Structures are given as C-alpha cells and as structure tokens.
Amino acid sequence: MGMNVNLTPQLEALVRSKVNSGMYTSASEVVREALRLMDEQDRLRQVKLDGLRSEVRKGLDSGVSEKWDATAVKAKARARHAAKPTVA
C-alpha cells in the first residue's frame, strides 16, 4: 500500500540527512524505522503504566491506612542507632 506523507521542512531535512549519511537507503526506510521505534516506545510506556496501575491497586486493596508518627519513627531509629556498638 502506498502512502504520501507531508513533513515539516525540519523533518524532511532530518530524513534527507539520514539517507545521505548512508545509514538508510531511502526515505521510506527512515520512516519505517521511526515508526518501529515509536511503536516500541508506546509498548514500553504501556507496560510501565500497567505496572503503575497495579501498584496503585495494591495500595488501594491493602486496607485502611494508619496514621504515621514521624516522632515515634525517629525515636525508634535513634534508639536502634544508640544500641549499636561503636567501632574504635
């Protein structure tokens, strides 16, 4: 299937420079590679989004949250630190 695509002058220059560099043999090859990369990025983004949604769901399903007491946490950490033997 043939398709015509209009590019901005900047994108057209980029495609031409890729072909002129010898990395690609035609403008079509450049566009195909760009579309493959875009598809790969879209899939990776979806995997990350699915993972984030899963983590949010775990958090929501974990039950009612408890109040966090920073002073108690600090006191516990300080007590643990004070109980460690010092190295001479």
N, C-alpha and C positions, 0 to 999 in steps of 0.2 A: 504494500500500500504506500503510495507516495503522499507526501505532505509538505506543504510550504509553510515556513515559519518566518515571521518578521522579527528581527532582532534590533535592539538599540545599536547605535554606532559603536558603543563601547564593547558590547558583547560580540558584535561582528568582528571587531578588531581582535578580540581575545581568541575567537575561533580561528581567524586567519593566522595569528601568531602561533597557535598550537600546531596547525598544519605546516606552517613554514619552518617550525622547529624540527620537523621530521618525526616527532613523537606520534603523529597521526597522519594517515594518508589522505583523509578527506574531512570536510566539514561534517558530513553525516557521522563519521566515526567519533568525532569530538562530541557531538550532540548525544549519540548513543551512550558513550562513556559517562557523560554528565548525568544523563537520566538514570543509568545504573547506580551511580553514586548517590543520587538523590533518593532513589528507592531504598538503598541500603540505610541511609540516614533515617528515613521515615520508619523503617522497621526497627532500628535501634531505639529511636525515640519512643515507639510504641511499647517496646519491651521495658524500657525504663518507666514509662507511665503506668504500665500494668503492675510493675513491681511496687511503685509508689502507692498505687491504689490498694494493693494487697496489704502493705504495711499500715496504711490508714485504716483499712478494715480490721486488721488485727488489733489495732489500738482501740477502735470503737467497740470491738467484741470483747475486750479484756475486762470489762466491768467498769464500775464506778471508780472515778479517780479519788486518790487520797490527798489530803492537804499536805503540802511539802513544807517542812520546817527547816529552813536554812540554818538556824542557830543550832538545832539538835544535830544536824549533819556535820557541821563544823566542829562541834564539841566532840562528837564521836571520832572524827578524823584526828583531832588534836590528841585525844586520849590514846588512840592507837599509835600515833607518832611518838608520844612521850613514853610509851611502854617498850619501844624498840631499844635494844641495847646500842650504845654508842660505840663506834669503832675508833680506837685510839691510834 
